[in-house]
Amino acid sequence: MKIIDYKKIMIATDGSDCSRLAIDKGIELGRLSGGTVYAVHVISTAYLFPMDGYYFMGMNPYWESIHEALKNQGKQALDYIRGLGKVKGINVESILLEGNPSEELIKYADQEKMDIVIMGTLGKIGLNRMLIGSVAGNLVRHSTVPVMVVSKKYEPQD
């Protein structure tokens, strides 16, 4: 008898330590439920557009090398999840997307009819949160799919 009935578990990762905490929870949930884990990484293109909107990806002479480096980082993050899944006997599908992380994660979770989204957050507060923004916060507020946020205690750097 299975208590948990999540068949499509989406783990959103950016490769950070906080993401790794969420990955552990997502893999365990997949093991308990017998579901499939969908490891999703979004290559953010938001920072490539300055506020005046003039600088497009194709016009940046470094775009190809930046894009390739970001793609490799994303693949490494996804490979980490696949490796954990293999060790635990969990089926893991890897998905590499590109665009605004919040928008792409919400869209993918909805289109693919995920049962739950699991992701990490630093749990920043105050000005740091306003300046940096929060992908997790956007998902919690705007996703139609339930979101589990795994938090790492925030410790400000001097």
Residue frames as a rotation matrix with the C-alpha (Angstrom) as fourth column:
MET 1
0.581 0.814 0.000 0.00
0.814 -0.581 0.000 0.00
0.000 0.000 -1.000 0.00
LYS 2
-0.534 -0.732 0.423 1.36
0.742 -0.646 -0.180 3.38
0.405 0.217 0.888 -1.03
ILE 3
0.036 0.505 -0.862 0.53
0.819 -0.510 -0.264 6.37
-0.573 -0.696 -0.432 1.12
ILE 4
-0.190 -0.209 -0.959 1.89
-0.243 -0.937 0.252 8.99
-0.951 0.281 0.127 -1.27
ASP 5
0.292 0.396 0.871 0.47
0.711 0.519 -0.474 9.13
-0.640 0.757 -0.130 -4.78
TYR 6
0.444 -0.260 -0.858 2.75
-0.526 -0.850 -0.014 11.51
-0.726 0.458 -0.514 -6.67
LYS 7
0.619 -0.171 0.766 3.47
0.562 0.779 -0.280 10.05
-0.549 0.604 0.578 -10.08
LYS 8
0.359 -0.482 0.799 5.04
0.694 -0.435 -0.574 13.16
0.625 0.760 0.178 -11.70
ILE 9
0.682 -0.249 -0.688 7.50
0.554 -0.438 0.708 14.88
-0.478 -0.864 -0.160 -9.38
MET 10
0.628 -0.454 0.632 9.28
0.390 -0.520 -0.760 17.93
0.674 0.723 -0.149 -10.76
ILE 11
0.418 -0.597 -0.684 12.54
0.725 -0.234 0.648 18.97
-0.547 -0.767 0.335 -9.14
ALA 12
0.894 -0.153 0.422 13.61
0.159 -0.772 -0.616 22.47
0.420 0.617 -0.665 -10.21
THR 13
0.501 -0.794 -0.346 17.36
0.728 0.169 0.665 22.93
-0.469 -0.585 0.662 -9.85
ASP 14
0.937 -0.348 0.008 19.88
-0.291 -0.794 -0.533 25.68
0.192 0.497 -0.846 -10.37
GLY 15
0.391 -0.814 -0.429 22.76
0.313 0.556 -0.770 23.51
0.866 0.167 0.472 -9.19
SER 16
-0.074 -0.408 0.910 23.16
-0.657 -0.667 -0.353 25.35
0.751 -0.623 -0.219 -5.88
ASP 17
-0.952 -0.279 -0.125 23.56
-0.066 0.587 -0.807 23.86
0.298 -0.760 -0.577 -2.41
CYS 18
-0.511 0.840 0.183 19.95
-0.638 -0.228 -0.736 24.84
-0.576 -0.493 0.652 -1.68
SER 19
0.179 0.553 -0.814 18.85
-0.946 0.323 0.012 22.91
0.269 0.768 0.581 -4.73
ARG 20
-0.553 -0.480 -0.681 20.66
-0.319 0.877 -0.359 19.84
0.770 0.019 -0.638 -3.46
LEU 21
-0.893 0.326 0.311 18.58
-0.264 0.180 -0.948 19.88
-0.365 -0.928 -0.074 -0.29
ALA 22
0.048 0.962 -0.268 15.43
-0.844 -0.104 -0.526 19.95
-0.534 0.251 0.808 -2.44
ILE 23
-0.081 -0.167 -0.983 16.82
-0.812 0.583 -0.032 17.22
0.578 0.795 -0.183 -4.71
ASP 24
-0.952 -0.299 -0.066 17.24
-0.193 0.754 -0.628 14.89
0.238 -0.585 -0.775 -1.75
LYS 25
-0.509 0.839 0.189 13.59
-0.361 -0.008 -0.933 15.47
-0.781 -0.543 0.307 -0.76
GLY 26
0.189 0.615 -0.765 12.37
-0.952 -0.077 -0.297 14.99
-0.242 0.784 0.571 -4.32
ILE 27
-0.436 -0.429 -0.792 14.30
-0.608 0.789 -0.093 11.75
0.664 0.441 -0.604 -4.85
GLU 28
-0.983 0.096 0.153 12.98
-0.071 0.574 -0.816 10.40
-0.167 -0.813 -0.557 -1.54
LEU 29
-0.168 0.978 -0.128 9.43
-0.611 -0.205 -0.765 11.37
-0.774 -0.050 0.632 -2.53
GLY 30
0.087 0.123 -0.989 9.94
-0.957 0.287 -0.049 9.54
0.278 0.950 0.143 -5.82
ARG 31
-0.812 -0.445 -0.378 11.17
-0.312 0.878 -0.364 6.46
0.493 -0.178 -0.851 -3.97
LEU 32
-0.824 0.520 0.226 8.21
-0.124 0.225 -0.966 6.48
-0.553 -0.824 -0.121 -1.58
SER 33
0.063 0.941 -0.332 5.60
-0.591 -0.233 -0.772 7.07
-0.804 0.245 0.541 -4.26
GLY 34
-0.130 -0.176 0.976 7.09
0.553 0.804 0.219 5.04
-0.823 0.568 -0.007 -7.09
GLY 35
0.835 0.516 -0.192 6.73
0.187 -0.593 -0.783 8.09
-0.518 0.618 -0.591 -9.32
THR 36
0.263 -0.715 0.647 8.95
0.927 0.002 -0.375 9.55
0.267 0.699 0.663 -12.02
VAL 37
0.246 -0.300 -0.922 11.18
0.450 -0.807 0.383 12.50
-0.859 -0.508 -0.063 -11.19
TYR 38
0.614 -0.061 0.787 11.46
0.715 -0.378 -0.588 15.25
0.333 0.924 -0.188 -13.79
ALA 39
0.007 -0.725 -0.689 14.68
0.739 -0.461 0.492 17.17
-0.674 -0.513 0.532 -13.20
VAL 40
0.639 0.329 0.695 14.31
0.726 -0.556 -0.405 20.65
0.253 0.763 -0.594 -14.69
HIS 41
-0.211 -0.714 -0.668 16.94
0.663 -0.606 0.439 23.35
-0.719 -0.350 0.601 -15.11
VAL 42
0.822 0.475 0.314 16.32
0.560 -0.573 -0.599 26.69
-0.105 0.668 -0.737 -16.81
ILE 43
-0.407 -0.897 0.172 19.14
0.912 -0.391 0.123 28.56
-0.043 0.207 0.977 -18.49
SER 44
0.394 0.582 -0.711 18.28
0.597 -0.750 -0.283 32.12
-0.698 -0.313 -0.644 -17.54
THR 45
-0.243 -0.421 0.874 18.46
0.928 -0.363 0.083 34.60
0.283 0.831 0.479 -20.37
ALA 46
0.738 0.663 -0.125 16.98
0.666 -0.687 0.290 37.46
0.106 -0.297 -0.949 -18.32
TYR 47
0.427 -0.633 -0.646 20.36
0.333 -0.554 0.763 38.98
-0.840 -0.541 -0.026 -17.43
LEU 48
-0.459 -0.653 0.603 21.31
0.784 0.023 0.621 39.33
-0.419 0.757 0.501 -21.10
PHE 49
0.050 0.559 0.828 18.80
0.760 -0.559 0.331 42.12
0.648 0.613 -0.453 -21.65
PRO 50
-0.862 -0.386 -0.330 19.74
0.507 -0.633 -0.585 45.44
0.017 -0.671 0.741 -20.02
MET 51
-0.298 0.809 -0.507 17.07
0.521 -0.307 -0.796 47.82
-0.800 -0.502 -0.330 -18.86
ASP 52
-0.326 0.184 -0.927 17.11
-0.587 -0.809 0.046 49.84
-0.741 0.559 0.371 -22.08
GLY 53
0.510 0.628 0.587 16.24
-0.034 0.697 -0.716 46.67
-0.860 0.345 0.377 -24.04
TYR 54
0.586 -0.286 -0.759 18.88
-0.786 -0.427 -0.446 47.38
-0.197 0.858 -0.475 -26.67
TYR 55
-0.407 -0.911 -0.067 21.35
-0.911 0.400 0.103 44.54
-0.067 0.103 -0.992 -26.14
PHE 56
0.700 0.710 -0.071 20.03
-0.713 0.692 -0.115 41.31
-0.032 0.131 0.991 -27.62
MET 57
0.585 -0.446 0.677 21.61
-0.067 0.806 0.589 37.87
-0.808 -0.390 0.441 -27.34
GLY 58
0.676 -0.280 0.682 22.71
0.725 0.417 -0.548 37.76
-0.130 0.865 0.485 -30.97
MET 59
0.763 -0.367 0.531 24.47
-0.044 -0.851 -0.524 41.11
0.644 0.377 -0.666 -30.66
ASN 60
0.718 -0.522 0.461 26.60
-0.594 -0.111 0.797 40.08
-0.365 -0.846 -0.389 -27.67
PRO 61
0.252 -0.680 -0.688 29.98
-0.784 0.274 -0.558 38.88
0.568 0.680 -0.464 -29.00
TYR 62
-0.763 -0.566 0.310 30.36
-0.630 0.549 -0.549 36.63
0.141 -0.615 -0.776 -25.93
TRP 63
0.146 0.959 0.244 26.87
-0.983 0.168 -0.071 35.13
-0.109 -0.229 0.967 -26.13
GLU 64
0.507 0.077 -0.859 27.91
-0.444 0.877 -0.183 31.78
0.739 0.474 0.479 -27.60
SER 65
-0.484 -0.765 -0.424 30.58
0.033 0.468 -0.883 31.09
0.874 -0.442 -0.201 -24.97
ILE 66
-0.716 0.329 0.615 28.33
-0.698 -0.318 -0.642 32.34
-0.016 -0.889 0.457 -22.14
HIS 67
0.327 0.928 -0.178 25.45
-0.938 0.342 0.057 30.23
0.114 0.148 0.982 -23.42
GLU 68
0.247 -0.312 -0.918 27.63
-0.214 0.906 -0.365 27.14
0.945 0.286 0.157 -23.74
ALA 69
-0.815 -0.576 0.061 28.97
-0.144 0.100 -0.984 27.57
0.561 -0.812 -0.165 -20.19
LEU 70
-0.436 0.743 0.508 25.43
-0.877 -0.226 -0.424 27.98
-0.200 -0.630 0.750 -18.81
LYS 71
0.480 0.596 -0.644 24.26
-0.753 0.656 0.046 24.95
0.450 0.463 0.764 -20.75
ASN 72
-0.199 -0.657 -0.728 27.11
-0.036 0.747 -0.664 22.84
0.979 -0.106 -0.172 -19.35
GLN 73
-0.893 -0.078 0.443 26.29
-0.424 -0.178 -0.888 23.98
0.148 -0.981 0.126 -15.80
GLY 74
0.031 0.992 0.120 22.66
-0.994 0.043 -0.100 23.03
-0.105 -0.116 0.988 -16.36
LYS 75
0.411 0.065 -0.909 23.61
-0.448 0.883 -0.139 19.61
0.794 0.464 0.393 -17.69
GLN 76
-0.664 -0.708 -0.239 25.85
-0.076 0.382 -0.921 19.01
0.744 -0.593 -0.307 -14.67
ALA 77
-0.647 0.505 0.572 22.98
-0.744 -0.254 -0.618 19.89
-0.167 -0.825 0.540 -12.32
LEU 78
0.424 0.855 -0.300 20.67
-0.901 0.430 -0.048 17.50
0.088 0.291 0.953 -14.17
ASP 79
0.063 -0.501 -0.863 23.30
-0.273 0.823 -0.498 14.75
0.960 0.267 -0.085 -14.28
TYR 80
-0.847 -0.352 0.397 23.62
-0.440 0.047 -0.897 15.02
0.297 -0.935 -0.195 -10.49
ILE 81
-0.113 0.902 0.418 19.89
-0.910 0.075 -0.408 14.30
-0.399 -0.426 0.812 -10.10
ARG 82
0.560 0.291 -0.776 19.99
-0.678 0.699 -0.227 11.45
0.477 0.653 0.589 -12.61
GLY 83
-0.402 -0.814 -0.420 22.92
-0.297 0.550 -0.781 9.92
0.866 -0.189 -0.462 -10.73
LEU 84
-0.777 0.187 0.601 21.06
-0.607 0.033 -0.794 10.04
-0.168 -0.982 0.087 -7.42
GLY 85
0.282 0.954 -0.103 17.98
-0.935 0.249 -0.253 8.58
-0.215 0.168 0.962 -9.07
LYS 86
0.246 -0.268 -0.931 19.99
-0.526 0.770 -0.361 5.72
0.814 0.579 0.048 -10.50
VAL 87
-0.797 -0.603 0.034 21.45
-0.315 0.367 -0.875 4.89
0.515 -0.708 -0.483 -7.08
LYS 88
-0.671 0.605 0.428 17.96
-0.526 0.018 -0.850 4.89
-0.522 -0.796 0.307 -5.51
GLY 89
-0.797 0.350 0.492 16.30
0.530 0.795 0.293 3.07
-0.288 0.495 -0.820 -8.42
ILE 90
0.117 0.829 -0.547 14.17
0.264 -0.557 -0.788 6.08
-0.957 -0.052 -0.284 -9.42
ASN 91
0.046 -0.016 0.999 13.30
0.999 0.002 -0.046 6.92
-0.001 1.000 0.016 -13.03
VAL 92
0.056 -0.109 -0.992 14.60
0.284 -0.951 0.121 10.45
-0.957 -0.289 -0.023 -13.74
GLU 93
0.428 0.108 0.897 13.87
0.898 -0.164 -0.409 12.47
0.103 0.980 -0.168 -16.89
SER 94
-0.374 -0.637 -0.674 16.13
0.631 -0.707 0.319 15.48
-0.680 -0.306 0.666 -17.55
ILE 95
0.535 0.582 0.612 14.73
0.838 -0.456 -0.300 18.69
0.105 0.673 -0.732 -19.02
LEU 96
-0.521 -0.716 -0.464 16.86
0.674 -0.679 0.290 21.71
-0.523 -0.162 0.837 -19.97
LEU 97
0.528 0.766 0.366 14.85
0.849 -0.460 -0.261 24.84
-0.032 0.449 -0.893 -20.71
GLU 98
-0.669 -0.733 0.117 15.79
0.741 -0.670 0.038 28.41
0.051 0.112 0.992 -21.59
GLY 99
-0.006 0.649 0.761 14.23
0.366 -0.707 0.605 31.75
0.930 0.282 -0.233 -20.66
ASN 100
-0.205 0.059 0.977 12.92
-0.780 -0.613 -0.127 33.38
0.591 -0.788 0.171 -17.51
PRO 101
-0.920 -0.274 -0.282 13.25
-0.103 0.860 -0.499 30.70
0.379 -0.430 -0.819 -14.79
SER 102
-0.685 0.711 0.161 9.96
-0.237 -0.008 -0.971 31.47
-0.689 -0.703 0.174 -12.99
GLU 103
0.080 0.767 -0.637 7.92
-0.912 -0.202 -0.358 31.62
-0.403 0.609 0.683 -16.18
GLU 104
-0.239 -0.248 -0.939 9.47
-0.758 0.652 0.021 28.52
0.607 0.717 -0.344 -17.73
LEU 105
-0.989 -0.139 -0.045 9.11
-0.076 0.751 -0.656 26.41
0.125 -0.646 -0.753 -14.58
ILE 106
-0.431 0.901 0.051 5.47
-0.395 -0.137 -0.909 27.41
-0.811 -0.412 0.415 -14.10
LYS 107
0.147 0.479 -0.865 4.69
-0.983 -0.026 -0.181 26.75
-0.109 0.877 0.467 -17.76
TYR 108
-0.538 -0.429 -0.726 6.44
-0.558 0.827 -0.076 23.36
0.632 0.364 -0.684 -17.81
ALA 109
-0.963 0.180 0.199 4.81
-0.076 0.527 -0.847 22.16
-0.258 -0.831 -0.493 -14.58
ASP 110
-0.152 0.973 -0.171 1.38
-0.551 -0.227 -0.803 23.14
-0.821 -0.028 0.571 -15.89
GLN 111
0.119 0.177 -0.977 1.78
-0.987 0.124 -0.098 21.79
0.104 0.976 0.189 -19.45
GLU 112
-0.532 -0.440 -0.724 3.20
-0.414 0.880 -0.231 18.46
0.739 0.177 -0.650 -18.27
LYS 113
0.486 0.870 0.080 0.60
-0.446 0.169 0.879 18.15
0.751 -0.463 0.470 -15.49
MET 114
-0.593 -0.765 -0.251 3.08
-0.057 0.351 -0.935 17.67
0.803 -0.540 -0.252 -12.67
ASP 115
0.360 0.688 -0.631 1.71
0.615 0.334 0.715 16.50
0.702 -0.645 -0.302 -9.32
ILE 116
0.854 -0.172 -0.490 4.21
0.347 -0.513 0.785 18.59
-0.387 -0.841 -0.379 -7.32
VAL 117
0.512 -0.768 0.384 7.18
0.089 -0.397 -0.914 20.92
0.854 0.502 -0.135 -7.83
ILE 118
0.801 -0.357 -0.481 10.07
0.543 0.093 0.835 20.73
-0.253 -0.929 0.269 -5.36
MET 119
0.373 -0.702 0.607 12.74
0.382 -0.480 -0.790 23.41
0.845 0.527 0.089 -5.20
GLY 120
-0.039 -0.499 -0.866 15.18
0.999 -0.037 -0.024 25.04
-0.020 -0.866 0.500 -2.85
THR 121
0.637 0.148 0.756 15.48
0.226 -0.974 0.001 28.60
0.737 0.170 -0.654 -1.61
LEU 122
-0.506 -0.862 -0.024 17.96
0.370 -0.192 -0.909 30.56
0.779 -0.468 0.417 0.46
GLY 123
0.305 0.708 -0.638 15.16
0.921 -0.050 0.385 32.09
0.241 -0.705 -0.667 2.50
LYS 124
-0.774 -0.618 0.138 16.55
0.580 -0.780 -0.235 35.60
0.253 -0.101 0.962 2.14
ILE 125
0.267 0.859 -0.436 14.62
0.944 -0.324 -0.059 38.43
-0.192 -0.396 -0.898 3.73
GLY 126
0.335 -0.047 -0.941 14.33
0.285 -0.947 0.148 42.18
-0.898 -0.318 -0.304 3.45
LEU 127
0.417 -0.216 -0.883 16.33
-0.680 -0.719 -0.145 44.13
-0.603 0.661 -0.447 0.89
ASN 128
-0.687 -0.714 0.138 18.29
-0.468 0.579 0.667 41.07
-0.556 0.394 -0.732 -0.30
ARG 129
-0.366 0.634 0.681 15.04
0.583 0.727 -0.363 39.37
-0.726 0.264 -0.635 -1.30
MET 130
0.635 0.654 -0.412 13.76
0.134 -0.618 -0.775 42.46
-0.761 0.437 -0.480 -3.10
LEU 131
0.162 -0.663 -0.731 17.00
-0.809 -0.513 0.287 43.02
-0.565 0.545 -0.619 -5.00
ILE 132
-0.818 -0.559 0.138 17.63
-0.417 0.740 0.527 39.41
-0.397 0.374 -0.838 -5.95
GLY 133
-0.023 0.878 -0.478 14.02
-0.954 0.123 0.274 38.30
0.299 0.462 0.835 -6.40
SER 134
-0.515 -0.104 0.851 12.80
-0.550 0.802 -0.234 34.82
-0.658 -0.588 -0.470 -5.75
VAL 135
-0.648 0.263 -0.715 12.05
-0.554 0.482 0.679 32.14
0.523 0.836 -0.166 -8.30
ALA 136
-0.819 0.336 -0.466 10.61
0.516 0.786 -0.341 30.01
0.251 -0.520 -0.817 -5.48
GLY 137
-0.647 0.576 -0.499 8.41
0.112 -0.576 -0.810 32.88
-0.754 -0.580 0.308 -4.33
ASN 138
-0.506 0.449 -0.737 7.06
-0.846 -0.424 0.322 33.37
-0.168 0.786 0.595 -7.85
LEU 139
-0.715 0.235 -0.658 6.25
-0.137 0.876 0.462 29.68
0.685 0.421 -0.594 -8.16
VAL 140
-0.800 0.429 -0.420 4.48
0.572 0.330 -0.751 29.59
-0.184 -0.841 -0.509 -4.80
ARG 141
-0.510 0.599 -0.617 2.39
-0.185 -0.777 -0.601 32.63
-0.840 -0.192 0.507 -5.76
HIS 142
-0.152 0.422 -0.894 1.63
-0.909 -0.416 -0.042 31.80
-0.389 0.806 0.447 -9.40
SER 143
-0.885 -0.220 -0.410 1.85
-0.390 0.832 0.395 28.04
0.254 0.509 -0.822 -10.01
THR 144
0.211 0.977 0.001 -1.34
-0.908 0.196 0.371 26.01
0.362 -0.079 0.929 -10.27
VAL 145
0.354 -0.226 -0.908 0.72
0.159 0.971 -0.180 22.96
0.922 -0.081 0.379 -9.27
PRO 146
0.998 -0.014 -0.060 1.53
0.058 -0.112 0.992 22.49
-0.021 -0.994 -0.111 -5.54
VAL 147
0.334 -0.929 0.159 5.06
-0.182 -0.229 -0.956 23.68
0.925 0.290 -0.245 -4.69
MET 148
0.867 -0.228 -0.442 7.28
0.495 0.308 0.812 22.33
-0.049 -0.923 0.381 -1.90
VAL 149
0.556 -0.704 0.442 10.04
-0.323 -0.673 -0.666 24.77
0.766 0.227 -0.601 -0.98
VAL 150
0.644 -0.475 -0.599 13.03
0.746 0.562 0.357 23.41
0.167 -0.677 0.717 0.88
SER 151
0.856 -0.223 0.467 14.83
-0.220 -0.974 -0.061 26.19
0.468 -0.051 -0.882 2.71
LYS 152
0.039 -0.896 -0.443 18.42
0.843 0.268 -0.467 26.53
0.537 -0.355 0.765 3.77
LYS 153
0.612 0.151 -0.777 18.99
0.670 -0.621 0.407 28.89
-0.421 -0.769 -0.481 6.65
TYR 154
0.650 -0.326 0.686 20.21
0.377 -0.646 -0.664 32.20
0.659 0.691 -0.297 5.25
GLU 155
0.441 -0.600 -0.667 23.48
0.714 -0.216 0.666 33.46
-0.544 -0.770 0.333 6.68
PRO 156
0.999 -0.035 -0.038 24.52
-0.051 -0.820 -0.570 36.91
-0.011 0.571 -0.821 5.45
GLN 157
0.322 -0.943 0.082 28.07
0.916 0.288 -0.281 37.23
0.241 0.165 0.956 4.18
ASP 158
0.408 -0.248 -0.879 30.26
0.501 -0.744 0.443 39.95
-0.763 -0.621 -0.179 5.63
